[in-house]
Amino acid sequence: VEIMFGDFLTLAADQIVNHLGKFRWMYNDQIETPVVIRTPVGGRRGYGPTHSQSLEKIFCGVPGIVTVAISRRHDPGELLRRAVTDDPRPILFIEQKMLYPRPLEARPLPGTFLDHHDSETEALYPTGVWRPSDNPADVTVVTYGAMTDMVEDAVLRAFDEDEVICEYLVPAQLSPLR
């Protein structure tokens, strides 16, 4: 299912929260609800106050709903394919509109490397962990979606200006947080 703007999720909230999220338990694990709800969220594109909200936080606390968010550090097509073909749970698939014109970014920041944990390489929705190459981190930052670009700029600035060494995590699965 695609909802044109994430702002309209509130119109379907009752069905998402009280049906999709609960049917598995209401029917004693005898049914699955493999529904993917794909929706763009976020502002800064000129769509106005009713088409620019990020309401995923409302659904992150709903048991039974998996919230997935893309970033430039994740392959959105691969995450969507996994949600549609490999995951039997109900998925809220968030796409921040600011990412649409941006290319994927596979290169790590200067002085960092992508650290894959064994369990993460097999995860449907992996968390990328970028660690400093030479020194332990002074600070750990967790970010997702379009905020990743701003965090990466801040990580570089923190090192250049204050010699603060940062690592940062970019989860694709926001809820349940793994």
PyMOL commands that set and color helices and strands:
alter all, ss='L'
color gray80, all
select helices_A, chain A and resi 6-20+23-26+56-59+76-85+97-99+118-121+147-162
alter helices_A, ss='H'
color red, helices_A
select strands_A, chain A and resi 36-41+66-69+91-96+112-114+127-132+139-142+166-171+173-175
alter strands_A, ss='S'
color yellow, strands_A
deselect
rebuild
show_as cartoon
